[in-house]
Amino acid sequence: MTITYIKCAAQVITVKGESQPRRAEEMSDLGIIENGSVLVKNGRIVFVGPDVKAQEYLEHIHEPINIIDAEGKIVTPGLIDPHTHLVFGGSREKELEMRLNGAKYIDILKAGGGILQTTVSTRQATEEELIKQSTKRLNKFLQYGVTTVEAKSGYGLNLKDEIKQLKVAKKLNEQHPVDVVSTFMGAHAVPVEYKGNEDEFVRFVIEEMIPIVAKEELAEFCDVFCEEGVFTVEQSDRILQAGKAYGLKPKIHADEIVSFGGAELAAKVGAVSADHLLKASDQGIKQMAESGVIAVLLPGTAFFLMEEPARARKMIEAGVPVALSTDRNPGSSPTESLPFIMNLACLTMKMTPAEVLTACTINAAHAICKGNQIGSIEVGKKADLVLFDAPNYQTLQYNYAVNLVDTVLKDGKVVVEGGVLHELSVPTA
């Protein structure tokens, strides 16, 4: 069995520590090893430390050694995107012009655009078409150093097409190098056929969708868009509690458009994460900190919608663990570039480069309940690793909107080399 020897990195960013989300000043502790090396065997990390110690370790090894020279580069855990809407049909590029002419996101939705327009396209698409389109997105994620993504349904809004989305995500997880973690989000919007009869749709989600999703083991989490004009706090509570009863861990789209009580509801139901949070109240932030709810912040969405970003500094100072995500979707954040989101987190939310790396590694891992497997460079964890062509971690956020990814290892296998995707690592659909 071959040992992979990632040799003499300028910095190995281990993000090593206790197996829990980082809070406050803990988010700045990256566990940096200067002139560090990592050894990988059978898809797992077997050593991380100074290169001189790595060489001592290798003296007792008789297997073949594959050397990856990391001199002048940094090594980080594989980046993790804990909030995407990966599987969908169609596109919504016309909405940018509409917003530039003054239309608001929620007004576009109420007029049958936004999520509802994507629902029409997704319902019309076959599984094969969705797999092909989503594979292209995953390829781009991989080239940006992302080795795990969460993927939500929510563009079917009926039983058949919600199941279709989730089955596509499951197949992608089986076929593609990037790990795909599924979330059921049947309550993403009220479909047009239920307009004026919202409570009946909520009943349908609770009594007919959730039991089948759980029985077929198509999702790990249940999410809801708790927002003015979408689902009320009371409706969202019922949906999340029903999901919990069937073993689906709660997540919530909270307080994106107005301060609506979503952060408080996240604390009440013990949500793994509350996401967006642009308008979260001080009380909601305090309750999230007390309950250990992770804030998944989406600065790219605020940027693209031309809105004020979430109050990341307030949350970090309050002790809320913060993660970051692209929110990859066809309307409000059409990007796979998590590195650019990391730039925006610094430039628009005043997060430090160290906090940003923590938010996209170990905290993002905990936001999808995978912190014991990925998110840090520690012995025994999966060998999901990224080599960035940068002399130190600060350079990642200094060179904004530039992809510095050189090499990506997924489960110990090189899948991106010299910034180029390995052809054989990715299925054709």
PATORGU-964947 format. One record per atom (N, C-alpha, C): residue in one letter; x, y, z. Coordinates in pm, whole numbers, plus 32768, in hexadecimal, padded with zeros to 4 digits. Example, Ala and Ser with C-alpha at 12.3 -4.5 7.8 and 13.67 -1.06 7.14 Angstrom:
REM residues 2
a85277DC7830C/a84CE7E3E830C/a85287EB6830C/s85057F1F82C4/s85577F9682CA/s850A80038313/
This chain:
REM residues 429
m80557F888000/m800080008000/m8059807D8000/t803E80D77FA3/t808F81517F95/t806E81B58003/i80D881F58035/i80C982658093/i80DA82E68043/t807F83458055/t808F83C98018/t80D18426807D/y813D84648052/y818F84BA80A8/y818685488072/i8136859C80B5/i812C862A8092/i8198867180E0/k81FD869F8098/k827E86BE80D3/k829B875580DB/c82C6877F8152/c830588038166/c82AC8878813F/a822F8877816C/a81D788EA8151/a8206896381A2/a81F789D88169/a82188A5381B3/a81C58A588234/q81478A338229/q80F08A29829E/q808D89B6828A/v807C896482F0/v800D890582F3/v7FA7893D8356/i7F32895C8323/i7EC789968376/i7E73892283AA/t7E8E88F68423/t7E4D887C8455/t7DC08894848A/v7DA5890C84BF/v7D28892A8505/v7D0B88BE856D/k7D75888E85A9/k7D6D88208608/k7D37884F868F/g7CEA87FB86D0/g7CB7881F8753/g7C4987C3877F/e7BFD87EE87E3/e7B8D879D8816/e7B24878C87A9/s7ADD871C87AD/s7A7B86FD8745/s79F787438760/q79F987C6874E/q79818816875D/q79948896870C/p792888DB86EA/p79368957869E/p798789BF86EB/r79D48A0D86A1/r7A268A7686DF/r79D18AF386F6/r79E78B338767/r79A18BAF878A/r7A058C1D87AA/a79D88C9A879C/a7A238D0E87C9/a7AB68D0787A1/e7B108D198802/e7BA08D1B87E2/e7BD48C9487B3/e7B8B8C2787CF/e7BB48BA4879E/e7BB88B9F8705/m7B668BF286C5/m7B638BF28633/m7BE48C2685F4/s7C378C658645/s7CB78C998611/s7D2B8C388623/d7D118BC88665/d7D7B8B668680/d7D7C8AFE8611/l7DDC8B0D85B4/l7DE18AB6853E/l7E3C8A3D854F/g7E868A3585BC/g7EDF89C385CF/g7F4689B7855F/i7F8C8A238543/i7FE88A2984D1/i806B89E084F0/i8097898E8491/i811B894E8498/i817089868427/e81DA89CD8449/e82358A0383E4/e828E899183B0/n82AC8995832D/n82FC892C82EE/n82C688A28314/g824388958301/g81FE881C832E/g81E687B882BD/s81C7873F82E4/s81AB86D58285/s8134868282B4/v80F5863F8253/v808385EA826F/v809A85648228/l807E84F7826D/l808784728231/l7FFC8434822D/v7FDF83F481BA/v7F5A83BD81A1/v7F67832B8178/k7F0E82D881B0/k7F0B824A818B/k7E7A82198191/n7E5281CE812B/n7DC981988126/n7D6082058135/g7D7A827B80FD/g7D1982E78100/g7D0F83308184/r7D66831081E3/r7D63834F8267/r7DE883928286/i7DE383F482DC/i7E5C8437830A/i7E9E83E08375/v7F1E83C08361/v7F64836C83C3/v7FD183BB840D/f7FF3843283D9/f80558485841E/f8042851583F1/v805085718451/v805A85FF8431/v80B9863E8497/g8119868A8465/g817B86C784BF/g81EE87048471/p8258872D84B6/p82CE87658473/p830B86FF8414/d8347873083A8/d837D86D38344/d83E98678837C/v843886AB83D9/v84A286588411/v846885DD8457/k83F485EE8497/k83B1857D84D8/k8373851E8470/a834485598401/a830D85058397/a837884A9835E/q83F084DE834E/q845D848D8318/q8481841C8379/e847C843983FA/e849683D0845D/e842C83638454/y83AF838B8441/y8340832C8433/y835782D483BA/l8382830F834B/l839382C682CE/l8407826382D2/e84658277832E/e84D7821B8339/e84AA818C835B/h843281838397/h8401810083C2/h839680CA8363/i8386810D82F1/i831F80E68291/i8360809F821A/h8324803281EE/h835D7FE5817F/h83057FEC8102/e8291802C810B/e823A803A8097/e827280A38036/p8244809F7FB8/p826981087F59/p823881907F8B/i828181F97F68/i826082807F96/i824982DB7F1D/n81D6831A7F1B/n81B6837D7EB4/n81CB84087EF0/i822A84547EBC/i824D84D67EF6/i820685477EAC/i81C4859D7EF8/i818C86197EC3/i81D9868C7F03/d822186D57EB3/d827487427EE5/d821D87BD7F01/a821287E27F7F/a81BF88557FA6/a821388CF7FCA/e829088D07FA4/e82E789427FC6/e82AC89C37F8F/g82A58A297FE3/g826F8AAA7FBA/g81D88AAF7FB6/k81958A447FDE/k81038A3F7FDD/k80CE8A28806A/i804E8A3E807C/i800D8A1A80FA/i7FB089A480E3/v7F9E8956814B/v7F4288E48147/v7ED388FD81AC/t7E5888F0817F/t7DE5890181D7/t7D8C888681CF/p7D308876822E/p7CC88810821B/p7C79882F819C/g7C3E87C98160/g7BE287E380F1/g7B768843811D/l7B5588A480C8/l7AEE890580EB/l7A6588C180E9/i7A0C88F3813C/i798788B5814D/i791D89218139/d78BC890680E3/d784F896580CA/d77CF892C8108/p77A289658179/p7733892981C3/p76A8895C819F/h769B89A3812E/h761789D78107/h761689F08070/t75E289908024/t75D189A67F94/t754A89727F66/h752189A57EF3/h74AA89747EAE/h74DC893B7E2A/l752C88D27E36/l757D889E7DC8/l752B886B7D52/v74BC88267D6F/v747187E07D06/v73FA88357CDB/f73FE88657C5F/f738E88B47C2B/f739588B87B93/g732688DE7B57/g732188F27AC7/g731189857AA5/g733B89AA7A2D/g73278A3379FD/g73878A977A3A/s736E8B167A1D/s73BE8B837A54/s73678C007A5E/r73998C657AA4/r73468CDD7ABD/r73968D5D7AA9/e73E58D627A3E/e743B8DD67A2C/e73F08E597A17/k73708E5079EB/k73238ECB79D5/k73068F147A58/e730B8ECA7AC9/e72EA8F097B49/e734E8F747B72/l73CB8F677B45/l742F8FCD7B68/l740390547B32/e73DA90567AB4/e73AD90D37A78/e733191087ABF/m72D790AD7AE5/m725F90D77B2E/m7284911A7BB1/r72E490DE7BF9/r730D91187C7A/r7354919D7C66/l73A291A77BFC/l73E792257BE0/l738392947BC0/n730D926B7B91/n72A392CD7B75/n724692E17BEC/g726C92A97C61/g722392C77CDB/g71CD92597D14/a71BE91E87CCF/a716C917B7D03/a71B091397D7A/k716191147DDE/k719590D07E54/k718490397E45/y71DE8FEE7E86/y71DE8F5C7E7C/y71558F227E9E/i71198F507F0C/i709B8F177F39/i70288F3B7EDA/d70328FB17E99/d6FCB8FD97E38/d6FD28F827DBB/i704B8F5F7D90/i705D8F067D1D/i70218E7E7D3C/l70358E4E7DB7/l6FFD8DCD7DE1/l6F648DD27DE0/k6F2B8E3C7E19/k6E998E477E20/k6E598E4E7D96/a6EA58E817D34/a6E728E8D7CAB/a6E848E0E7C5A/g6EB38DA37C9C/g6EC48D247C56/g6F4F8D0C7C21/g6FAB8D667C3D/g70368D547C14/g70858D127C82/g71098D287C82/g715E8CF47CEB/g71558C5D7CF8/i71438C2F7D74/i713B8BA07D90/i70CF8B5D7D3D/l705E8BA17D2A/l6FEF8B647CE2/l70118B4F7C4E/q705F8BAA7C13/q708A8B967B89/q70E88B1E7B7E/t71458B137BDD/t71A08AA17BDD/t71558A1E7BF3/t70E98A247C40/t709689AE7C56/t705D89797BD2/v702F89D37B7D/v6FFA89A97AFB/v706689627AAA/s70DE899D7AA5/s714B89627A57/s717888DD7A91/t717A88D37B15/t71A988587B57/t714387E87B45/r70C488097B4D/r705D87A47B36/r7065876C7AA8/q708887C27A48/q708E879779BC/q710A8744799E/a7174875479ED/a71F3871079D1/a71EE867E79FB/t7232862979B0/t723E859C79D4/t72AE858B7A39/e72B185177A7A/e731F84FA7AD6/e73A585037A8E/e73AB84CD7A16/e742884CD79CB/e7457855B79AD/e73F985B2798A/e741D863E796E/e744F868379EC/l740D86697A5C/l743786A77ADA/l74C086747B06/i74DA85F37AF2/i755D85BC7B14/i75CA85FE7AC0/k75B1860C7A3F/k7614864779E5/k763286D87A0C/q75C987267A26/q75DC87B27A4B/q762287C07AD2/s75F8876F7B31/s763087787BB8/s76C087477BBD/t76E286E57B68/t776C86B57B61/t77CA87257B39/k77A087777ADB/k77F387E97AB1/k780C88487B26/r77A4885B7B78/r77B588B47BEC/r781688767C51/l780987F47C67/l786487B27CC5/l78F487B67C92/n790887A97C10/n798E87B47BD8/n79CD883B7BF9/k797C88A57BED/k79AF892B7C0C/k79CD89387CA1/f797389047CF6/f798E89067D86/f7A1588C67DA3/l7A2F88547D65/l7AAB880B7D7F/l7B25885E7D56/q7B1B88A37CE7/q7B8B88F67CBA/q7BA2896D7D17/y7B3C89927D63/y7B4B89FC7DC7/y7B7089C57E51/g7B9289457E58/g7BC2890C7ED5/g7B5588D77F30/v7ADB88CE7F00/v7A6B889D7F52/v7A5E88067F40/t7A6787BD7FAE/t7A63872B7FA8/t79E286F07FE2/t799187428025/t79108716805B/t78AB8788804D/v78328768801F/v77C787CC801A/v774987928057/e76F987E9808F/e766F87C980B4/e761987F1803D/a75B087A28020/a755787C17FB0/a74C787B67FDD/k747B88217FC7/k73EF88267FF0/k739388067F7A/s732387C77F98/s72B887C07F35/s726D88467F3D/g71EF88497F11/g71A488C57F20/g717D89067E9D/y719F88C77E2D/y717588FB7DAB/y7112889A7D67/g70E2883A7DB5/g707987E27D84/g6FF288117DB7/l6FED88257E3C/l6F7588557E81/l6EFB87FD7E6B/n6F1487837E3F/n6EAF87197E42/n6EFA86997E62/l6EB386307E82/l6EF685B77EB0/l6F50857B7E45/k6F1D856F7DCB/k6F69852E7D60/k6FED85767D44/d6FE885F87D39/d705F86417D0F/d70BF86617D83/e708B86687DFD/e70E586707E70/e713685EE7E7B/i70F0857D7E6C/i713584FB7E6F/i719B84F37DFD/k717685277D89/k71D185277D16/k725185737D36/q724485EA7D6E/q72BA86387D93/q731385ED7DF6/l72D585B27E5B/l7322856D7EC1/l736684F07E89/k732384AB7E2D/k736184357DEF/k73D8845E7D99/v73CD84CF7D56/v743E85027D07/v74B485217D63/a749985637DD2/a750585827E31/a754685037E66/k74F4849D7E81/k752A841D7EB1/k758383DD7E47/k755983DE7DCA/k75AA83A67D5E/k762C83F47D4C/l762584777D56/l769E84C97D4B/l770184A67DBA/n76CD84907E32/n7725846A7EA1/n776A83E57E86/e7724838B7E43/e775D83087E23/e77C0830E7DAF/q77AA836A7D53/q77F7836D7CD7/q786B83CF7CD6/h785B843F7D18/h78BB84AE7D0C/h791D84AF7D80/p799A84D97D68/p79FA84E27DD7/p79CA853A7E4B/v798485A77E2E/v795285FE7E99/v78E585B67EE7/d78EF85B57F6C/d7884857D7FC0/d780D85DD7FC0/v779685A57FAE/v771B85F47FAB/v76C285C88020/v76A68624807A/v7652860A80F0/v75C9864A80D6/s755E85FC80E2/s74DA862980B5/s748386638124/t743A86CB80FF/t73D8870B8156/t73528712810D/f72E786E88151/f726186F6811A/f722D87818139/m720487C980CE/m71CE884F80E1/m714F8861808F/g70F0880680A4/g706F8812805F/g702A8895807C/a704988D080F1/a700E89518117/a706E89C380F3/h708E89CB8072/h70E48A36803F/h70908AAE8013/a70178A917FE4/a6FB58AF67FBB/a6F2F8AB07FB3/v6EC58AFF7FAE/v6E3F8AC57F9A/v6E278ABE7F03/p6E128A467ECB/p6DFF8A3C7E3A/p6D7E8A7F7E0E/v6D7A8AA57D8E/v6D078AF17D5D/v6C848AA77D70/e6C868A227D69/e6C0989D67D76/e6BD089DB7E05/y6C208A0C7E65/y6BF08A187EEF/y6BE28AAB7F19/k6BEC8B087EBC/k6BE18B957EE0/k6B598BB17F1F/g6B5B8BF07F95/g6AE08C087FDE/g6AB88B968038/n6B028B278030/n6AE48AB28082/n6B668A7D80BF/e6BB28ADB80FA/e6C388ABE812A/e6C3A8A538196/d6BD98A5681F1/d6BD889F4825D/d6BC589658228/e6B7C895681BC/e6B6B88D28180/e6BF088A08147/f6C3F88FD810F/f6CC388D380DD/f6D1D88AB8151/v6D1788F581BE/v6D6588D28235/v6D3E88468265/r6CBB882B8268/r6C8D87A5828F/r6CC6873B8230/f6CC5875981AE/f6CF786FB814B/f6D8C86DE8161/v6DDA8747817D/v6E6987348198/v6E7C86DA8212/i6E2F86F5827B/i6E3F86AD82FA/i6E0E861D82F1/e6D9A860982B8/e6D5A858582BD/e6D79852B8247/e6D9F856381D6/e6DB28511815F/e6E4185148129/m6E8585868132/m6F0E858D80FF/m6F7485568163/i6F76858D81DA/i6FDC8569823C/i6FE184D38258/p6F708490826D/p6F7883FF828B/p6FBA83AF821B/i6F9F83D2819E/i6FDA8387812F/i706F83A68121/v70948424812E/v712384498128/v717183FE8194/a713883F8820C/a717B83B2827A/a7180831B8261/k711182E38235/k710B8252821E/k7170822681B4/e717F8275814A/e71DB825280DE/e7269828280F8/e727E82C0816D/e730482ED8198/e73468344812E/l72FB83AA8101/l732A84028097/l7366848480CA/a735B849E814B/a7391851A8182/a73BA85068213/e74188559823D/e7445855882C8/e740885CA8317/f73E3863582D0/f73B186AF8310/f732C86D882D4/c72E3872B8320/c7267876982F0/c727588018301/d7256884A8299/d726788DC8298/d71E3891D8272/v71D5899E8293/v715C89E98271/v71828A7C825F/f713D8AC08204/f71548B4E81EB/f70F48B9C8245/c71248BBD82BC/c70D58C07831F/c70E68C9C8302/e70838CD882C3/e70938D628295/e700B8DA0827B/e70028E21828B/e6F878E69826B/e6F618E5081D9/g6EE68E2581C4/g6EB98E0B813C/g6ED88D7E810D/v6F188D2D8162/v6F368CA3813D/v6EF58C4781A6/f6F408C1E820D/f6F058BCD8278/f6F138C1682FD/t6EA88C17834B/t6EA98C5C83CC/t6EFF8C0F8430/v6F1C8C4E849F/v6F678C0D850A/v6F1B8B91853A/e6E988BA0854A/e6E478B2F857A/e6E488ABB8516/q6E398AD98496/q6E3D8A71842F/q6EC78A2F8429/s6F2E8A818431/s6FB78A4E842C/s6FD489F384A3/d6FA48A1A8517/d6FB489CA8590/d6F758940857C/r6EFC893D8549/r6EB688BE8534/r6F02886484D2/i6F35889F8467/i6F7D88508403/i6FFE8818843D/l704A886B8485/l70C9883C84BE/l70B387D5852B/q704C87E8857C/q702E878485E4/q7004870085A6/a6FB887068538/a6F90868B84F3/a700A864584BA/g706786928480/g70E28657844D/g7131861284BC/k713A8655852F/k7182861A85A1/k7143859685CB/a70BF859085C9/a707A851685F2/a709C84A18596/y70C484BF851B/y70EA845784BB/y7182844B84AD/g71CD848B8507/g725E847D8507/g72A984DC84AC/l7263853F8474/l72A585A3841F/l72CF861A8475/k735186348478/k7385869F84CD/k735E87288495/p7336878684EB/p7302880684BA/p736E886A8491/k735488AC8421/k739B892383F3/k7331898A83D0/i73598A0883C1/i72F48A6C83A4/i732E8AE28357/h72E88B0C82EC/h73028B8C82A9/h72C08BF68301/a730F8C4C833E/a72D88CA483A5/a72FD8D36838F/d72988D8D83A1/d72AF8E1E83AB/d73028E558337/e72E38E2982BD/e732E8E5B824B/e72FB8EE4821D/i72788EF38214/i723D8F6D81DB/i72188FD18249/v71D98F9F82B3/v71B38FF48325/v71D48FA883A5/s71D88FF08414/s71E88FAF8496/s71628F6D84B8/f71618EE884B7/f70E28E9E84B5/f70D68E388526/g713F8E2A8577/g713D8DC885E2/g71778D4285BC/g71B98D3A8549/g71F28CBC851C/g72678C8D8571/a72BB8CEC859B/a732C8CC685F1/a72FB8C908676/e72948CCF86AE/e725B8CA0872B/e721E8C15871B/l71DD8BFD86A9/l71A38B798690/l72118B108683/a72808B348643/a72F18AD68636/a73208AA986BF/a732A8B08871C/a73548AE687A4/a72EC8A8E87E8/k726E8AAE87D4/k72028A648816/k720089D187EB/v720F89B78768/v7204892E8736/v728888E3873A/g72F489288765/g737788E88769/g73AE88CC86DE/a739E892D8685/a73CE891D85FB/a7465890D85F8/v749488BC859B/v752488AE8586/v755C89348559/s7514897584FC/s754089F984CD/s74C88A4F84AC/a74DF8AD184B3/a74848B35847C/a74D38B818413/d74978B94839D/d74E18BC68329/d74A78C4A82F7/h74F98C9982B7/h74DC8D218286/h74F08D8582F9/l74848D9E8348/l748E8DEE83C3/l74B48E8183AC/l74978EB68337/l74B88F42831B/l74728FA0837C/k73F98F7B83A7/k73A98FD383FE/k73938F978488/a73E78F3984B0/a73D68EF88532/a73DD8F5F85A3/s73848F4F8605/s737E8FAC8675/s73EE8F8F86DA/d740A8FF1872F/d746D8FDC879A/d74428F6987F4/q73C08F628812/q738E8EF78868/q739C8E708823/g73818E6B87A1/g73918DEF8757/g74218DBF8755/i747E8E1C8744/i750D8DFA8746/i75358DC487CF/k75048E068838/k75238DDA88C0/k74EF8D4C88D9/q74748D3188AD/q74398CAC88C2/q74828C418870/m74AE8C6587F7/m74FC8C0687A6/m757E8BE287ED/a75C08C468827/a763D8C2B886F/a76248BCF88E5/e75B98BE7892E/e75998B9589A2/e75768B06897C/s75398AF38907/s750C8A6E88DB/s75728A268884/g75DF8A6A8860/g76468A2B880E/g76228A1E877B/v75C38A70874B/v759D8A6D86BE/v760B8AAF866B/i76368A6D8601/i769C8AA485A9/i765C8B068548/a76988B7A8537/a766C8BDD84D5/a76B48BC18452/v76688B9A83EB/v76A38B8A8366/v76868C0A8319/l76EE8C598304/l76DF8CDC82C5/l77008CD48231/l76B88D2381E2/l76BD8D1A8150/l76D88DA48115/p77528DD98124/p776D8E6280F8/p775E8E758062/g776D8E098013/g775A8E157F83/g76CB8E357F5F/t766C8DFF7FAA/t75DF8E197F91/t75BE8EAB7FAE/a75EE8EDD801F/a75D98F6B803F/a76198FC37FD4/f76918FA07FAA/f76DA8FEB7F43/f768B8FED7EC1/f76598F787E95/f76158F6E7E15/f758B8FB07E18/l754A8FAF7E8E/l74C88FF07E9D/l74D690837EC4/m755490AF7ED3/m7572913B7EF6/m753191627F7B/e754091097FDD/e750C911F8063/e757F912780C8/e75639160813C/e75C6916281A7/e75E090D481D8/p765E90AF81EE/p767B90258218/p7655900C82AB/a765B8F8F82D2/a76418F6A835D/a76AB8FA583B9/r76868FB28438/r76E18FEF849B/r773E8F8484D7/a779D8F5D8486/a77F88EF184AF/a78438F14852F/r78758F8E853A/r78C38FB485B0/r786D8FAC862E/k77F18FD98625/k77968FD18697/k77838F3F86C1/m77738EE7865F/m775D8E5A867D/m77D98E1986BB/i784C8E358681/i78C88DFA86B6/i78E08E2B8745/e78CD8EAB875D/e78E28EE287E3/e787C8EAC8847/a78058E868816/a779E8E4E886E/a77B68DBA888B/g78168D7D8844/g78348CF0885B/g77EA8C908800/v77B48CC48792/v77738C6D872F/v77DE8C3286D3/p77E28BAD86C0/p783E8B75865E/p78118B9D85D1/v786D8BCE8580/v784B8BFF84FA/v788A8BA7848F/a78388B81842D/a78688B3D83B4/a78438B94833C/l787F8B7482C9/l78668BC1824F/l783D8B6481DE/s77F28B99817E/s77C48B49810C/s77AC8BA18093/t77AE8B61801D/t778D8BA97FA2/t76F78BC27F94/d76A28B6C7FD0/d76128B6B7FB3/d75FC8B527F1E/r764E8B027EDE/r76458AEE7E4D/r75B48AD07E25/n757A8B2A7DD6/n74F18B197DA6/n74E18B697D26/p74728B587CDE/p74678B997C5B/p743B8C2A7C5E/g74158C5F7CD4/g73DC8CE57CD5/g74288D4C7D25/s744A8D2B7DA2/s74858D907DFA/s75198D7C7E16/s75548D0D7DE4/s75E48CFA7DF6/s76188C907D94/p76218CB27D14/p764B8C517CAF/p76E38C457CA4/t77228C0F7D0C/t77B38BFD7D0A/t77DA8B7E7D54/e78458B3E7D25/e78818ACD7D6C/e79038AF67DB1/s79268B767DAD/s79A78BA27DE1/s79A08BBF7E76/l79B78B587EC7/l79BF8B6F7F57/l7A358BC97F7C/p7AA98BC27F36/p7B138C227F54/p7AE78CB47F45/f7A928CD37EE2/f7A618D5C7ED5/f7A068D807F49/i79B58D217F75/i79608D387FEB/i79B78D558064/m7A288D10806F/m7A868D2980DC/m7ABD8DB880D4/n7ADB8DE58059/n7B068E708047/n7A9B8ED18078/l7A1E8EB7804D/l79B08F108074/l799A8F12810A/a79AF8EA1814C/a799E8E9D81DD/a79FD8EFD8222/c7A768F0781ED/c7AD68F698223/c7AAE8FF781FF/l7A90900E8180/l7A7F9095814E/l79F890D3816F/t799090818180/t790B90B9819C/t78D9909E8229/m79109038826D/m78E2901782F4/m79519026835C/k79C7904F832F/k7A38906B8388/k7A688FF183D7/m7A538F7A83A0/m7A8F8F0383DC/m7B248F0183B9/t7B758EC88410/t7C058EC083F6/t7C228E47839D/p7C958E468359/p7CB88DD18308/p7CB98D4F8356/a7CE58D5383D3/a7CE48CD98425/a7C568CAB8443/e7BFE8D088468/e7B738CE48484/e7B2F8CAA8408/v7B508CE18395/v7B158CB48318/v7B3D8C2382FA/l7BBC8C01830F/l7BE78B7782F7/l7BA28B168356/t7B968B3C83D3/t7B4E8AE98433/t7ABD8AD68408/a7A808B4383D7/a79F48B3F83AF/a79DB8AE48337/c7A418AD182E3/c7A318A7E826A/c7A6B89F38279/t7A9A89D382F2/t7AD2894E8309/t7A8B890C837F/i7ABF891983F8/i7A8888CE8468/i79FA88FB848D/n79DE897F8489/n795689AA84AC/n78F289828441/a791C898783C2/a78C489598357/a78AA88C28363/a79108878838D/a78FE87E883A2/a789687CE840F/h789D8818847B/h783B880684E7/h77AF883384BC/a77A78891845F/a772588C1842F/a76DC885683DF/i772387EB83B6/i76E287798374/i76FC86F883C3/c771F870A8443/c77328698849F/c779C8636846F/k780A866C8437/k787786178407/k78FD86418446/g78F9868484B7/g797286B884F4/g79D1864D8527/n799E85D3853B/n79F785668569/n7A3B851F84F4/q7A1A85438478/q7A5285018403/q7AA8855C83AC/i7A7F85DB83A1/i7AC186398347/i7ACC86C1838A/g7B0C87208346/g7B1187AA8378/g7B9187D183BD/s7BE8877083D9/s7C6B878E8415/s7CCE872483E7/i7D4E874483F3/i7DB886E783CC/i7DEA86A3844B/e7DB186308467/e7DD385E484DF/e7DD9855084BD/v7E2D85098504/v7E3D847984EC/v7DB7843384FD/g7D9683DF849C/g7D1A8394849E/g7CAB83D0844C/k7CB48452842F/k7C4B849183DF/k7C608475834B/k7BF4848B82FE/k7BFD8478826E/k7C6584D68232/a7CAF84A481D1/a7D1984F58192/a7CDD854A8123/d7C8B85AA814C/d7C57861180F3/d7CAD868D8109/l7D0086AE80A6/l7D68871380B8/l7D71876D803F/v7D9A87EA8056/v7DAF88497FE9/v7E3988887FF8/l7E82888D7F89/l7EFF88D87F82/l7EE489597F36/f7EF689C87F7A/f7EE58A4B7F3B/f7F6D8A847F15/d7F758AC27EA1/d7FF08B017E74/d7FFD8B897EB8/a801B8B847F39/a80258BFB7F8C/a808B8BE07FFB/p80DC8C428020/p81438C2B8085/p81108C2A8115/n80958C5F812A/n805A8C6281B0/n7FC38C7081A1/y7F7B8C56820E/y7EE98C548205/y7EAF8CDE81EC/q7EF58D498216/q7EC18DD08200/q7EB58DF1816B/t7F0C8DB5811A/t7F0D8DD2808A/t7E8A8DA88048/l7E488D42807F/l7DCB8D138044/l7D638D83803F/q7D5E8DD680A5/q7CFB8E4180AA/q7D338EC58075/y7DB68ED0806C/y7DF58F478033/y7DE38F4A7F9C/n7DF78ED87F59/n7DE28ECE7EC8/n7D508EAB7EAE/y7CFA8F107EAD/y7C6B8EF27EA3/y7C438ED17E13/a7BDC8E7C7E09/a7BA38E527D89/a7C098E0C7D2F/v7C6D8DCE7D6D/v7CD18D807D24/v7CCD8CF17D59/n7CCA8C8E7D01/n7CCA8C047D2E/n7D5A8BD57D3F/l7D858BC47DBB/l7E0D8B9C7DDB/l7E1B8B067DF2/v7DB08ABB7DD8/v7DB68A297DEB/v7E1789EC7D87/d7E77899F7DBB/d7ED689587D65/d7EB388C37D5E/t7EA288847DD1/t7E8A87F47DD8/t7E1C87D67E3C/v7DC587777E19/v7D5D874B7E75/v7D6586B37E82/l7D6686837EFE/l7D5C85F47F1A/l7CD585D77F59/k7C8F85747F23/k7C1085487F5A/k7C1E84B77F82/d7C08849A8002/d7C1E84138036/d7CAA83E18012/g7D0A843C8015/g7D9584177FFB/g7DBE84117F6A/k7D5F841F7F0E/k7D7D84197E7F/k7D8584A57E44/v7DE984BC7DEF/v7DF5853D7DAD/v7D8985497D43/v7D3185AC7D51/v7CC385C07CF2/v7CD286447CA5/v7D22869F7CDB/v7D45871B7C94/v7DDC872A7CA1/e7E1D87477C31/e7EAE87567C31/e7ED487CA7BD7/g7F2288277C0C/g7F43889E7BBF/g7EC988EF7B9C/g7E6288E77BF1/g7DE5892F7BD9/g7D8988EB7B76/v7DB488797B3F/v7D6788347AD7/v7D2687B67B10/l7CA687A57AF1/l7C5D87317B20/l7C9086B37ADB/h7CA586497B28/h7CC885C97AEE/h7C4D85917AA4/e7C5E85767A24/e7BED854979D3/e7BAE84C97A06/l7BFE846B7A2E/l7BCA83E87A53/l7B8483E87ADA/s7B9284537B27/s7B5984547BAE/s7AC6847A7BAD/v7A9384A87B39/v7A0D84DE7B35/v79B884927ACF/p794284617AF6/p78ED84187A97/p78B184727A2C/t7883843879C1/t784784867956/t77B384A3796B/a7774846079C9/a76E9847779F3/a769F83F479FB/
